[in-house]
Amino acid sequence: MLIDVIAGARPNFMKIAPILRALDARGSRLRYRLVHTGQHYDARMSGDFFEQLGIPAPHVNLEVGSGTAAEQTACIMTSYEALLLKNPSSLCLVVGDVTSTMACAITAQKLHIPVAHVEGGLRSGDWSMPEEINRLVTDAVSNWFFTTSELANQNLRLSGVGDERIFFVGNTMIDTLLANVGRLRAPRFWDEACLREGSYFVLTLHRPANVDGSGALARMLDAVAEGSRGLPVVFPVHPRTKKTCVELSNLPKNLILVDPQPYLEFNWLVKHAKGVITDSGGITEETTVMGVPCLTLRDSTERPETVTIGTNELVGTDPAKLKPALDRLFAGDWNKGGIPEKWDGHTGERIVAELERLLAA
Ligand code: UD1
């Protein structure tokens, strides 16, 4: 039986790696076809992750590239539909909440191919974020849900999904982290920039609301510089953010702008940082597991357990809120955090075991 495993953008790659590994290791009777939509295509955003995480080359690359949300969605749907019409599969497995996730889920379901959503049930309640729309739509057309938390299960139940379709399996992104934590390595610029463990921050920004306008981005960067008390702030600049960054003059002196980092180098930087300042969702899970303080520049999160159990705090999008939060961090007043249930490195195996059972039925 052939299942499609869909990956399109950077945060998908660490989520599929353990599922593919489990499919290979179990000698599963399920065969897979790895479909890369091409939403992310630069080596820094895609190829590096395949190489470092040992993900096999995609069987199919739809090569859709960049565009508006509607253009990307339309292009992925027409290309994936053509593939399915020519060579159908028995299941479409999608992960996360990017445009590729939603587009492939809709396409498969319309062709009566069942859909399984890994990381189903997450909700931030913030419809201004494209990912929230992707989550709602993907979950609305998915048959089965592999979830990371009891809260996600509850969200699905509230939207009418029966328990027989929900599988609380844990977190595949954390499988990847735990499998690679011993391989993390310092980036080339570590010595040159005189970085020392516990004496620098990591900053990531790529949400359209934070980075698509130069004024908002400049105010946030100034607030980061002011609150970080002169410590170096390593800032791997996402391509979306770079477009706005080039319009800015006089960037704060303690910011170290670098290219998007490969997986092993990025998580090295996170593991040894004094704290991480970010508007990402996935990174808040990784900082929780590594016990690194995380300040999230958003007003809501779809991953509340990173706040209630982990090391994450929602600082919000008002730059003025950042300094008081950093002051508390410097004073040692930060939650030490714990690890959410089933974030134990074995989620990929649980997913494959369930898939074998579901597809045998
Ligand atoms: C996408 C995801 C977001 C995820 C992020 C991680 C959606 C709606 N958003 O956002 O959830 O957190 O990826 O990176 O799917 N670009 C390149 N090279 C690439 C890919 C993109 O230069 O390999 C540039 C293009 O100019 C593109 C822009 O980055 O227009 C944004 O890329 P896009 O895939 O539209 O969204 P992200 O902001 O990356």
Boltz pocket constraint, residues with backbone or C-beta under 6 A from the ligand:
constraints:
  - pocket:
      binder: B
      contacts: [[A, 9], [A, 10], [A, 11], [A, 39], [A, 40], [A, 41], [A, 42], [A, 43], [A, 45], [A, 46], [A, 66], [A, 67], [A, 97], [A, 98], [A, 99], [A, 100], [A, 130], [A, 131], [A, 206], [A, 238], [A, 239], [A, 240]]
      max_distance: 6.0
